[in-house]
């Protein structure tokens, strides 16, 4: 075995492209994005076997500290066969040497590996599958587990919903909830216009509205521009627009027709009046805008064989017209048609009933897509400097306070 401190870009990309467990957070492009947007230093390391074949890689994002030391993070862990304990042990030892050489206090990993089967409440499924043995082996190699957090305390969500796309589309659609499918049907009456135009500025404005509604701080426009600049080959936009003038004409026609029907018939009077209430509400909403505009924009990310929803921006009209559900539906179906292995909804909580911010509602929305609710193993720290590791959070807190 031989450790590679700086894997050639083309070799790295070829390995991550063809690896069955690749994650977009392990991609070369993600490292370059983090260099630009987060001021992290990407290291593209790997290991050759005795035949000079690449058998593992890791994207290590290094963050400098005022102490002259640094710490690292390998998003979604190493790209390696975790069932091969020999490879994992050798690579871990190489990583320890690399950390020592580069004055890294510790390295954090969060493998894209399921911890155990869970039910829809996040509880362990008796006699279900698990990876307890791998968990124990990582501990034996010196990794420190950072706990089974339930919300978004870590660098990445520890829970997600994943849709298996290796099944017939009819079977996938049958697993969607009835309320979700109903919302897709209802979205059709608004004649939403779809496109895949990469409009970062429009997405950003919608993202700000989303963040304010869910109680999260939005990133800057510059952040998303850099994201698009470095990740554009690995992402796709799903946008939905509304044409208010066209809708208002159709609504007026339908209102007139219903009013005439109401005059001439006593049958179904309640139904007609309810429809008129809905149509007048729609007329009020659509009168607020004067031209066609994007009301929902979803950005998905991809590896060669996998798909993730990543960022979404939407406004009130998107909720009113069920455009958010429709965006996800279009993205999932597109991933199916492109032959991807799965579509990952990228993050939910492990406590479906949490009262923290809007997280319970986000869980409830993503649960409607059906398929597997996944609990990942969580974060592990591989420590190089034990004393500095213990005091680092305190020192960084003081440093950030001094900087203001």
ROFI-954530 format. One line per field, with one value per residue (C-alpha): y, x, z; residue number from 1; residue in one letter. Coordinates in pm, whole numbers, plus 50000, padded with zeros to 5 digits. Example, Ala and Ser with C-alpha at 12.3 -4.5 7.8 and 13.67 -1.06 7.14 Angstrom:
BEGIN
py 49550/49894;
px 51230/51367;
pz 50780/50714;
pos 1/2;
code A/S;
END
This chain:
BEGIN
py 50000/50352/50680/50957/51307/51483/51261/51373/51561/51334/51019/51150/51243/50910/50716/50914/50900/50520/50434/50285/50481/50822/51135/51484/51615/51404/51545/51745/52029/52047/52093/52383/52538/52518/52682/52977/53020/52894/52967/52600/52430/52113/51814/51533/51231/50862/50518/50286/49910/49700/49711/50092/50108/50373/50197/50489/50867/51141/51507/51674/52033/52204/52505/52705/52830/53125/52873/52772/52442/52339/52091/51893/51762/51483/51529/51197/51023/50833/50682/50331/49980/49997/49621/49577/49628/49588/49880/50089/50030/50104/50417/50541/50501/50694/50967/50988/51039/51299/51489/51488/51617/51897/51996/51901/51879/51635/51512/51475/51221/51142/50833/50797/50466/50361/50298/50088/50034/50269/50309/50631/50755/50721/50417/50112/49829/49500/49242/49503/49556/49752/49845/49813/49607/49885/50139/49931/49884/50258/50307/50041/50235/50542/50735/50921/50914/51253/51124/51024/51372/51402/51750/51939/51967/51817/51931/51723/51586/51246/51144/51154/51005/50815/50704/50385/50450/50092/50001/50059/50416/50292/50124/50437/50655/50415/50484/50858/50965/51032/51394/51445/51301/51512/51826/51735/51698/52030/52207/52121/52352/52654/52572/52622/52666/52455/52513/52426/52768/52829/53167/53220/53571/53462/53151/53365/53595/53293/53130/53437/53405/53037/53095/53367/53142/52844/53051/52999/53251/53272/53253/53548/53588/53561/53220/53081/53237/53057/52738/52761/52863/52549/52294/52376/52046/51855/52039/52099/52361/52282/52605/52667/52994/53134/53339/53559/53729/53398/53258/53566/53541/53175/53248/53523/53289/53019/53265/53392/53039/52937/53248/53170/52812/52936/53150/52872/52577/52498/52179/52164/52524/52470/52321/52610/52869/52695/52698/53069/53139/52952/53124/53470/53392/53283/53598/53808/53626/53632/53999/54083/54011/54165/53942/53589/53506/53211/53111/52801/52696/52365/52283/51916/51776/51458/51208/50968/50739/50924/51232/51469/51761/52032/52390/52517/52866/52945/53216/53224/53174/52851/52719/52842/52662/52349/52437/52309/51958/51978/52079/51776/51549/51673/51632/51277/51171/51327/51136/50816/50879/50947/50610/50723/50473/50686/51032/51164/51438/51553/51582/51556/51529/51211/51348/51387/51573/51833/52183/52340/52591/52438/52105/51889/52032/51969/51608/51572/51713/51484/51179/51210/51093/50751/50497/50464/50675/50647/50704/50758/50664/51023/51207/51060/51255/51115/51307/51395/51654/51550/51859/52107/51902/51949/52322/52416/52496/52731/52901/52947/53096/53355/53426/53485/53709/53921/53949/54064;
px 50000/50117/49971/49919/49938/49808/49605/49614/49292/49194/49270/49074/48774/48780/48788/48505/48301/48312/48297/47955/47939/48047/47894/47893/48044/48353/48393/48689/48452/48313/48666/48722/48392/48493/48826/48647/48342/48455/48829/48901/49205/49115/49352/49288/49457/49434/49590/49727/49733/50036/49926/49935/49557/49369/49160/49056/49038/48948/48868/49007/48897/49155/49076/49363/49354/49535/49746/49952/49766/49462/49177/49021/48690/48636/48271/48087/48406/48651/48566/48674/48537/48446/48394/48765/48907/49265/49228/49051/49319/49611/49443/49363/49728/49837/49588/49732/50080/49946/49777/50101/50296/50044/49994/49626/49470/49202/49011/48632/48452/48081/48051/47757/47676/47352/47379/47064/46719/46459/46081/45902/45928/46307/46307/46528/46364/46400/46595/46665/46998/47273/47640/47728/48035/48181/48098/48290/48581/48615/48623/48895/49103/49095/48798/48586/48213/48045/47703/47372/47232/46874/46858/47112/47391/47656/47818/47567/47221/47232/46895/46746/46484/46611/46403/46522/46506/46592/46223/45950/45820/45466/45598/45791/45484/45268/45489/45419/45150/44801/44818/45142/45000/44688/44902/45078/44739/44619/44937/44842/44541/44773/44954/45296/45582/45892/46252/46608/46768/47052/46937/47128/46995/46631/46706/46875/46574/46349/46597/46587/46210/46241/46507/46305/45998/46187/46393/46736/46996/47036/47380/47502/47450/47827/47818/47564/47743/48061/47861/47737/48078/48248/47962/47778/47874/47732/47402/47067/46798/46426/46227/45853/45700/45350/45176/44930/44754/44668/44543/44334/44157/44076/43962/43726/43576/43525/43373/43127/43031/42975/42771/42543/42512/42424/42140/41985/42016/41956/42158/42503/42471/42718/42979/42944/42978/43288/43445/43367/43535/43845/43853/43817/44099/44314/44222/44330/44664/44746/44654/44954/45194/45192/45418/45549/45786/45966/45799/46003/46360/46514/46884/46983/47336/47468/47748/47768/47503/47329/47108/47038/46801/47016/46884/46531/46387/46016/45764/45404/45267/45465/45286/44953/44997/45171/45481/45720/45576/45574/45943/46043/45822/45979/46332/46266/46114/46404/46655/46461/46463/46838/46902/47027/47045/46857/46722/46822/46613/46925/46839/46560/46554/46566/46291/45978/45798/46063/45939/46266/46202/46024/46210/45908/45720/46018/46024/45650/45682/45969/45805/45529/45775/45785/46065/46347/46405/46779/46989/47358/47637/47719/48045/48378/48690/49039/49256/49622/49680/49476/49534/49465/49160/49014/49073/49016/48641/48714/49004/48806/48517/48751/48915/48580/48466/48781/48736/48380;
pz 50000/49928/50051/49796/49943/49633/49402/49040/48955/48666/48864/49162/48947/48764/49092/49255/48934/48915/49284/49374/49702/49573/49725/49577/49902/49825/49474/49350/49262/49616/49745/49508/49612/49979/49891/49729/49952/50293/50289/50359/50209/50017/50030/49780/49934/49852/49872/49602/49641/49548/49183/49186/49166/49362/49629/49850/49849/50090/50045/50357/50413/50632/50848/50995/51354/51516/51709/51407/51395/51193/51196/50914/50794/50540/50434/50423/50524/50309/49972/50062/50102/50472/50480/50409/50757/50636/50392/50653/50915/50682/50543/50895/50995/50685/50774/51127/50981/50739/51024/51222/50923/50858/51224/51226/51569/51456/51153/51151/50931/50892/50671/50433/50598/50765/51139/51179/51033/51181/51159/51062/51422/51415/51646/51595/51402/51591/51390/51123/50951/51124/51103/51471/51386/51171/51442/51697/51457/51399/51777/51803/51548/51770/51629/51884/51817/51870/51968/51816/51764/51639/51485/51272/51528/51300/50978/50779/50863/51035/50893/50545/50318/50014/49718/49550/49175/49076/49068/48809/48817/48895/49210/49314/49263/49466/49767/49749/49995/49861/49980/49788/49467/49516/49544/49217/49049/49187/49069/48711/48718/48746/48420/48578/48334/48396/48287/48391/48350/48601/48734/49059/49127/49108/49313/49579/49620/49663/49901/50125/50155/50237/50502/50673/50684/50829/51074/50916/50807/50429/50273/50068/49694/49652/49825/49577/49282/49384/49432/49074/48943/49076/49079/48756/48589/48887/48940/48772/48831/48839/48812/48801/48683/48689/48417/48610/48317/48155/48485/48565/48229/48291/48648/48533/48274/48536/48787/48526/48433/48794/48871/48577/48696/49044/48905/48704/48938/49302/49280/49435/49552/49837/49603/49360/49636/49772/49426/49392/49727/49611/49273/49422/49663/49370/49179/49475/49499/49127/49096/49313/49026/48680/48474/48449/48734/48887/49214/49300/49222/49330/49283/49271/49283/49125/49107/48814/48964/49249/49295/49586/49630/49786/49791/49734/49720/49703/49784/49907/49557/49535/49841/49710/49375/49516/49312/49581/49565/49187/49174/49380/49173/48848/48989/49115/48786/48594/48810/48743/48369/48379/48544/48886/49173/49425/49493/49835/49998/50184/50543/50798/51175/51383/51609/51393/51674/51756/51833/51715/51435/51135/51139/51220/50921/50694/50813/50754/50401/50299/50457/50194/49929/50090/50069/50322/50633/50697/51010/50939/51180/51270/51324/51437/51531/51476/51722/51672/51947/52252/52468/52188/52089/52438/52459/52094/52123/52413/52232/51912/52109/52264/51928/51753/52036/52008/51630/51688;
pos 1/2/3/4/5/6/7/8/9/10/11/12/13/14/15/16/17/18/19/20/21/22/23/24/25/26/27/28/29/30/31/32/33/34/35/36/37/38/39/40/41/42/43/44/45/46/47/48/49/50/51/52/53/54/55/56/57/58/59/60/61/62/63/64/65/66/67/68/69/70/71/72/73/74/75/76/77/78/79/80/81/82/83/84/85/86/87/88/89/90/91/92/93/94/95/96/97/98/99/100/101/102/103/104/105/106/107/108/109/110/111/112/113/114/115/116/117/118/119/120/121/122/123/124/125/126/127/128/129/130/131/132/133/134/135/136/137/138/139/140/141/142/143/144/145/146/147/148/149/150/151/152/153/154/155/156/157/158/159/160/161/162/163/164/165/166/167/168/169/170/171/172/173/174/175/176/177/178/179/180/181/182/183/184/185/186/187/188/189/190/191/192/193/194/195/196/197/198/199/200/201/202/203/204/205/206/207/208/209/210/211/212/213/214/215/216/217/218/219/220/221/222/223/224/225/226/227/228/229/230/231/232/233/234/235/236/237/238/239/240/241/242/243/244/245/246/247/248/249/250/251/252/253/254/255/256/257/258/259/260/261/262/263/264/265/266/267/268/269/270/271/272/273/274/275/276/277/278/279/280/281/282/283/284/285/286/287/288/289/290/291/292/293/294/295/296/297/298/299/300/301/302/303/304/305/306/307/308/309/310/311/312/313/314/315/316/317/318/319/320/321/322/323/324/325/326/327/328/329/330/331/332/333/334/335/336/337/338/339/340/341/342/343/344/345/346/347/348/349/350/351/352/353/354/355/356/357/358/359/360/361/362/363/364/365/366/367/368/369/370/371/372/373/374/375/376/377/378/379/380/381/382/383/384/385/386/387/388/389/390/391/392/393/394/395/396/397/398/399/400/401/402/403/404;
code X/X/X/X/X/X/X/X/X/X/X/X/X/X/X/X/X/X/X/X/X/X/X/X/X/X/X/X/X/X/X/X/X/X/X/X/X/X/X/X/X/X/X/X/X/X/X/X/X/X/X/X/X/X/X/X/X/X/X/X/X/X/X/X/X/X/X/X/X/X/X/X/X/X/X/X/X/X/X/X/X/X/X/X/X/X/X/X/X/X/X/X/X/X/X/X/X/X/X/X/X/X/X/X/X/X/X/X/X/X/X/X/X/X/X/X/X/X/X/X/X/X/X/X/X/X/X/X/X/X/X/X/X/X/X/X/X/X/X/X/X/X/X/X/X/X/X/X/X/X/X/X/X/X/X/X/X/X/X/X/X/X/X/X/X/X/X/X/X/X/X/X/X/X/X/X/X/X/X/X/X/X/X/X/X/X/X/X/X/X/X/X/X/X/X/X/X/X/X/X/X/X/X/X/X/X/X/X/X/X/X/X/X/X/X/X/X/X/X/X/X/X/X/X/X/X/X/X/X/X/X/X/X/X/X/X/X/X/X/X/X/X/X/X/X/X/X/X/X/X/X/X/X/X/X/X/X/X/X/X/X/X/X/X/X/X/X/X/X/X/X/X/X/X/X/X/X/X/X/X/X/X/X/X/X/X/X/X/X/X/X/X/X/X/X/X/X/X/X/X/X/X/X/X/X/X/X/X/X/X/X/X/X/X/X/X/X/X/X/X/X/X/X/X/X/X/X/X/X/X/X/X/X/X/X/X/X/X/X/X/X/X/X/X/X/X/X/X/X/X/X/X/X/X/X/X/X/X/X/X/X/X/X/X/X/X/X/X/X/X/X/X/X/X/X/X/X/X/X/X/X/X/X/X/X/X/X/X/X/X/X/X/X/X/X/X/X/X/X/X/X/X/X/X;
END
